[in-house]
């Protein structure tokens, strides 16, 4: 009888230990048995990198600065493409479906393609108003906000000029917007994002005076300049030159022969020092204007990734100023 009781007790104790072990494994806790302590450590789950999708490579470059190893970043628009016009491929919707954070330039720059991709992706986490949506212009001073908008004025952006990343000072505002977006979707890493953002801003603050000095050295500061499109307002403000006219009479409207003739006369008589155009437009007409006026033409990249040597936000401005220096030197 006593033997049966002891056997039953041992069996019951074994069952109880098994149940306790199962519960501990399920909860990731610690089991203490009557014979020894057995530490059951919870499996250390690998922290998945946040998937960030940006509309442009400039935003992607800054997102990598802020997110570091905690993010993987993809850009929809390549650096050599016109960000106003992007072919909305189904593969982009697949990419957006998996995204934790979406970052756009905003100010209607991507209005022709980004909303359709976002809606098609069926990812409510990155729609406007959600935690995973970032308008990178939110903390930037925007220029040229029109009092009224009419189609007669051409392809005018009703929320102001969206090419604000072309002033390096604005990189800090872009970085803060991305920092805040990353912190919303990964609050446990908010301190890391703040630290990396502060470091980026520090390096940017150190770079700006150097870039401004370089602009003065090469002779673009104080110059009168004509540009092809209205992409360069922020760049002009950053480096102190004046845009006096445009090859496009109105944004997105091809120039008429009369406009080209008037512009040519102005450039010959108005001490215009440089003609700037973006790298994604047809250069033939600007090349002709440059020949007819004797004003040097420089074709500038507008984005990170436009060329192999432009891999960072800092690279972009160094490359642009080098190109301007070469054009001005060749004109002497």
TIMAR-762171 format. One record per residue (C-alpha): residue number from 1; x, y, z. Coordinates in nm, 3 decimals. Example, Ala and Ser with C-alpha at 12.3 -4.5 7.8 and 13.67 -1.06 7.14 Angstrom:
REM TIMAR-762171
k, X, Y, Z
1, 1.230, -0.450, 0.780 .
2, 1.367, -0.106, 0.714 .
REM end
This chain:
REM TIMAR-762171
k, X, Y, Z
1, 0.000, 0.000, 0.000 .
2, 0.279, 0.242, 0.102 .
3, 0.472, 0.140, -0.210 .
4, 0.172, 0.224, -0.431 .
5, 0.130, 0.561, -0.257 .
6, 0.496, 0.651, -0.311 .
7, 0.473, 0.548, -0.677 .
8, 0.163, 0.758, -0.723 .
9, 0.333, 1.059, -0.559 .
10, 0.638, 1.026, -0.782 .
11, 0.416, 1.005, -1.091 .
12, 0.214, 1.309, -0.983 .
13, 0.531, 1.507, -0.915 .
14, 0.668, 1.418, -1.257 .
15, 0.344, 1.530, -1.423 .
16, 0.346, 1.857, -1.229 .
17, 0.704, 1.926, -1.336 .
18, 0.616, 1.855, -1.697 .
19, 0.319, 2.093, -1.683 .
20, 0.534, 2.361, -1.520 .
21, 0.804, 2.313, -1.781 .
22, 0.552, 2.347, -2.062 .
23, 0.409, 2.666, -1.914 .
24, 0.756, 2.813, -1.864 .
25, 0.857, 2.734, -2.219 .
26, 0.542, 2.896, -2.348 .
27, 0.599, 3.209, -2.140 .
28, 0.975, 3.222, -2.176 .
29, 1.033, 3.192, -1.802 .
30, 1.241, 2.991, -1.550 .
31, 1.162, 2.646, -1.402 .
32, 1.281, 2.534, -1.058 .
33, 1.239, 2.159, -0.985 .
34, 1.279, 1.977, -0.654 .
35, 1.610, 1.825, -0.769 .
36, 1.784, 2.115, -0.949 .
37, 1.728, 2.452, -1.111 .
38, 1.677, 2.446, -1.484 .
39, 1.696, 2.785, -1.655 .
40, 1.479, 2.790, -1.964 .
41, 1.585, 3.101, -2.159 .
42, 1.339, 3.256, -2.401 .
43, 1.447, 3.244, -2.763 .
44, 1.608, 3.573, -2.864 .
45, 1.398, 3.678, -3.160 .
46, 1.596, 3.842, -3.435 .
47, 1.502, 4.211, -3.466 .
48, 1.378, 4.263, -3.819 .
49, 1.506, 4.573, -3.996 .
50, 1.237, 4.829, -4.068 .
51, 1.144, 4.846, -4.435 .
52, 1.155, 5.207, -4.554 .
53, 1.040, 5.309, -4.901 .
54, 1.107, 5.660, -5.030 .
55, 0.998, 5.835, -5.348 .
56, 1.347, 5.969, -5.429 .
57, 1.705, 5.868, -5.369 .
58, 1.778, 6.190, -5.181 .
59, 1.525, 6.088, -4.917 .
60, 1.662, 5.733, -4.922 .
61, 2.016, 5.858, -4.855 .
62, 1.900, 6.061, -4.554 .
63, 1.682, 5.774, -4.426 .
64, 1.990, 5.551, -4.422 .
65, 2.176, 5.816, -4.225 .
66, 1.903, 5.825, -3.961 .
67, 1.808, 5.458, -3.950 .
68, 2.150, 5.296, -3.977 .
69, 2.141, 4.918, -3.944 .
70, 1.783, 4.929, -3.819 .
71, 1.650, 5.000, -4.167 .
72, 1.656, 4.875, -4.520 .
73, 1.573, 5.150, -4.766 .
74, 1.443, 5.140, -5.123 .
75, 1.372, 5.434, -5.353 .
76, 1.106, 5.422, -5.621 .
77, 1.248, 5.699, -5.841 .
78, 1.605, 5.662, -5.960 .
79, 1.839, 5.957, -5.922 .
80, 1.863, 6.016, -6.298 .
81, 1.485, 6.026, -6.346 .
82, 1.245, 6.321, -6.336 .
83, 1.059, 6.270, -6.007 .
84, 0.750, 6.440, -6.146 .
85, 0.693, 6.148, -6.381 .
86, 0.745, 5.788, -6.271 .
87, 0.600, 5.479, -6.435 .
88, 0.379, 5.326, -6.163 .
89, 0.487, 4.963, -6.201 .
90, 0.298, 4.685, -6.016 .
91, 0.628, 4.580, -5.857 .
92, 0.632, 4.910, -5.668 .
93, 0.298, 4.817, -5.509 .
94, 0.448, 4.489, -5.390 .
95, 0.737, 4.681, -5.233 .
96, 0.498, 4.925, -5.065 .
97, 0.280, 4.640, -4.938 .
98, 0.570, 4.527, -4.717 .
99, 0.683, 4.874, -4.609 .
100, 0.683, 4.994, -4.249 .
101, 0.751, 5.356, -4.346 .
102, 0.685, 5.557, -4.662 .
103, 0.861, 5.891, -4.718 .
104, 0.766, 6.135, -4.992 .
105, 0.897, 6.475, -5.102 .
106, 0.541, 6.604, -5.091 .
107, 0.416, 6.944, -5.209 .
108, 0.247, 6.753, -5.496 .
109, 0.581, 6.660, -5.657 .
110, 0.468, 6.295, -5.682 .
111, 0.096, 6.366, -5.721 .
112, 0.087, 6.200, -6.064 .
113, 0.200, 5.858, -5.941 .
114, 0.247, 5.813, -5.565 .
115, -0.122, 5.817, -5.456 .
116, -0.208, 5.542, -5.703 .
117, 0.077, 5.324, -5.582 .
118, -0.017, 5.376, -5.216 .
119, -0.380, 5.286, -5.276 .
120, -0.286, 4.985, -5.486 .
121, -0.046, 4.855, -5.222 .
122, -0.331, 4.806, -4.969 .
123, -0.105, 4.882, -4.676 .
124, -0.298, 5.106, -4.433 .
125, 0.013, 5.153, -4.216 .
126, 0.172, 5.389, -4.471 .
127, -0.128, 5.586, -4.597 .
128, -0.145, 5.962, -4.531 .
129, -0.234, 6.019, -4.168 .
130, -0.099, 5.682, -4.054 .
131, 0.209, 5.640, -3.835 .
132, 0.412, 5.504, -4.126 .
133, 0.358, 5.800, -4.361 .
134, 0.613, 6.082, -4.374 .
135, 0.587, 6.407, -4.568 .
136, 0.952, 6.512, -4.569 .
137, 0.858, 6.876, -4.633 .
138, 0.677, 6.913, -4.301 .
139, 0.972, 7.074, -4.120 .
140, 1.112, 7.278, -4.411 .
141, 1.051, 7.641, -4.512 .
142, 0.879, 7.623, -4.850 .
143, 0.933, 7.884, -5.120 .
144, 0.704, 8.011, -5.396 .
145, 0.365, 7.914, -5.256 .
146, 0.127, 8.072, -5.511 .
147, -0.158, 8.298, -5.404 .
148, -0.374, 8.133, -5.671 .
149, -0.334, 7.853, -5.921 .
150, -0.446, 7.844, -6.283 .
151, -0.364, 7.601, -6.562 .
152, -0.270, 7.909, -6.766 .
153, 0.032, 7.941, -6.536 .
154, 0.159, 7.600, -6.641 .
155, 0.238, 7.307, -6.415 .
156, 0.247, 7.517, -6.097 .
157, 0.262, 7.335, -5.765 .
158, -0.018, 7.474, -5.547 .
159, 0.170, 7.395, -5.223 .
160, 0.492, 7.566, -5.323 .
161, 0.817, 7.473, -5.492 .
162, 0.891, 7.108, -5.405 .
163, 1.264, 7.106, -5.491 .
164, 1.360, 7.201, -5.136 .
165, 1.623, 6.924, -5.092 .
166, 1.853, 7.127, -5.322 .
167, 1.937, 7.359, -5.032 .
168, 2.166, 7.162, -4.798 .
169, 2.029, 7.350, -4.496 .
170, 1.695, 7.181, -4.562 .
171, 1.855, 6.842, -4.516 .
172, 1.818, 6.892, -4.140 .
173, 1.440, 6.936, -4.166 .
174, 1.413, 6.629, -4.388 .
175, 1.618, 6.429, -4.138 .
176, 1.396, 6.533, -3.847 .
177, 1.080, 6.435, -4.032 .
178, 1.226, 6.091, -4.106 .
179, 1.354, 6.060, -3.747 .
180, 1.004, 6.126, -3.614 .
181, 0.848, 5.879, -3.856 .
182, 1.092, 5.603, -3.762 .
183, 1.027, 5.671, -3.393 .
184, 0.653, 5.634, -3.448 .
185, 0.685, 5.289, -3.604 .
186, 0.971, 5.171, -3.380 .
187, 0.944, 5.362, -3.049 .
188, 1.189, 5.128, -2.876 .
189, 1.463, 5.264, -3.105 .
190, 1.364, 5.632, -3.078 .
191, 1.680, 5.721, -2.883 .
192, 1.898, 5.566, -3.153 .
193, 1.720, 5.763, -3.424 .
194, 1.758, 6.085, -3.226 .
195, 2.129, 6.022, -3.179 .
196, 2.189, 5.945, -3.547 .
197, 1.983, 6.246, -3.655 .
198, 2.182, 6.476, -3.427 .
199, 2.506, 6.341, -3.574 .
200, 2.380, 6.395, -3.930 .
201, 2.274, 6.751, -3.848 .
202, 2.614, 6.821, -3.693 .
203, 2.797, 6.701, -4.003 .
204, 2.559, 6.898, -4.223 .
205, 2.615, 7.216, -4.020 .
206, 2.989, 7.167, -4.067 .
207, 2.952, 7.109, -4.442 .
208, 2.734, 7.412, -4.524 .
209, 3.001, 7.682, -4.460 .
210, 3.250, 7.480, -4.663 .
211, 3.004, 7.456, -4.953 .
212, 2.922, 7.826, -4.934 .
213, 3.292, 7.912, -4.940 .
214, 3.337, 7.687, -5.242 .
215, 3.050, 7.866, -5.423 .
216, 3.217, 8.203, -5.361 .
217, 3.553, 8.069, -5.472 .
218, 3.426, 7.944, -5.808 .
219, 3.232, 8.265, -5.877 .
220, 2.870, 8.151, -5.871 .
221, 2.776, 8.361, -5.567 .
222, 2.630, 8.691, -5.682 .
223, 2.596, 8.575, -6.043 .
224, 2.296, 8.621, -6.273 .
225, 2.177, 8.281, -6.395 .
226, 1.913, 8.135, -6.629 .
227, 1.774, 7.788, -6.554 .
228, 1.572, 7.548, -6.764 .
229, 1.300, 7.454, -6.511 .
230, 1.211, 7.607, -6.172 .
231, 1.413, 7.343, -5.990 .
232, 1.688, 7.571, -5.862 .
233, 1.522, 7.830, -5.636 .
234, 1.648, 7.665, -5.318 .
235, 1.991, 7.600, -5.468 .
236, 2.011, 7.967, -5.569 .
237, 1.920, 8.079, -5.218 .
238, 2.177, 7.841, -5.067 .
239, 2.466, 7.969, -5.280 .
240, 2.366, 8.330, -5.333 .
241, 2.298, 8.366, -5.705 .
242, 2.001, 8.520, -5.886 .
243, 1.779, 8.331, -6.132 .
244, 1.670, 8.597, -6.382 .
245, 1.473, 8.384, -6.630 .
246, 1.384, 8.031, -6.744 .
247, 1.403, 7.840, -7.071 .
248, 1.052, 7.713, -6.994 .
249, 0.830, 8.026, -6.995 .
250, 0.603, 7.850, -6.747 .
251, 0.667, 7.522, -6.561 .
252, 0.613, 7.227, -6.792 .
253, 0.534, 7.441, -7.099 .
254, 0.781, 7.417, -7.392 .
255, 0.926, 7.751, -7.501 .
256, 0.794, 7.921, -7.812 .
257, 1.032, 8.063, -8.076 .
258, 0.945, 8.413, -7.956 .
259, 1.035, 8.325, -7.596 .
260, 1.365, 8.174, -7.705 .
261, 1.446, 8.485, -7.910 .
262, 1.366, 8.719, -7.619 .
263, 1.564, 8.503, -7.378 .
264, 1.862, 8.497, -7.613 .
265, 1.861, 8.877, -7.632 .
266, 1.835, 8.908, -7.255 .
267, 2.123, 8.669, -7.199 .
268, 2.346, 8.855, -7.445 .
269, 2.271, 9.193, -7.292 .
270, 2.204, 9.110, -6.927 .
271, 2.541, 8.988, -6.803 .
272, 2.407, 8.636, -6.748 .
273, 2.694, 8.419, -6.628 .
274, 2.554, 8.065, -6.650 .
275, 2.274, 7.853, -6.795 .
276, 2.173, 7.561, -6.569 .
277, 1.959, 7.267, -6.671 .
278, 1.855, 6.942, -6.508 .
279, 2.007, 6.617, -6.626 .
280, 1.676, 6.455, -6.725 .
281, 1.565, 6.712, -6.987 .
282, 1.655, 6.714, -7.358 .
283, 1.969, 6.930, -7.380 .
284, 1.947, 7.027, -7.748 .
285, 1.765, 7.360, -7.709 .
286, 1.973, 7.477, -7.409 .
287, 2.288, 7.381, -7.603 .
288, 2.173, 7.599, -7.894 .
289, 2.094, 7.890, -7.661 .
290, 2.438, 7.856, -7.504 .
291, 2.607, 7.863, -7.847 .
292, 2.403, 8.165, -7.960 .
293, 2.470, 8.366, -7.644 .
294, 2.817, 8.254, -7.541 .
295, 2.683, 8.176, -7.194 .
296, 2.820, 7.845, -7.064 .
297, 2.572, 7.563, -7.010 .
298, 2.605, 7.328, -6.715 .
299, 2.391, 7.015, -6.685 .
300, 2.355, 6.934, -6.318 .
301, 2.235, 6.618, -6.143 .
302, 1.942, 6.694, -5.917 .
303, 1.952, 6.384, -5.700 .
304, 2.168, 6.136, -5.517 .
305, 2.232, 5.835, -5.740 .
306, 2.218, 6.031, -6.064 .
307, 2.579, 5.925, -6.125 .
308, 2.804, 5.659, -5.973 .
309, 3.003, 5.907, -5.764 .
310, 2.698, 6.062, -5.597 .
311, 2.620, 5.820, -5.317 .
312, 2.535, 6.053, -5.030 .
313, 2.352, 6.380, -4.972 .
314, 2.689, 6.549, -4.919 .
315, 2.824, 6.407, -5.246 .
316, 2.540, 6.571, -5.439 .
317, 2.641, 6.929, -5.354 .
318, 3.011, 6.865, -5.395 .
319, 2.945, 6.724, -5.741 .
320, 2.715, 7.011, -5.844 .
321, 2.964, 7.281, -5.741 .
322, 3.247, 7.096, -5.917 .
323, 3.043, 7.089, -6.238 .
324, 2.967, 7.462, -6.209 .
325, 3.336, 7.539, -6.151 .
326, 3.429, 7.344, -6.463 .
327, 3.168, 7.527, -6.673 .
328, 3.274, 7.871, -6.551 .
329, 3.642, 7.793, -6.595 .
330, 3.582, 7.674, -6.949 .
331, 3.405, 7.999, -7.032 .
332, 3.705, 8.218, -6.945 .
REM end
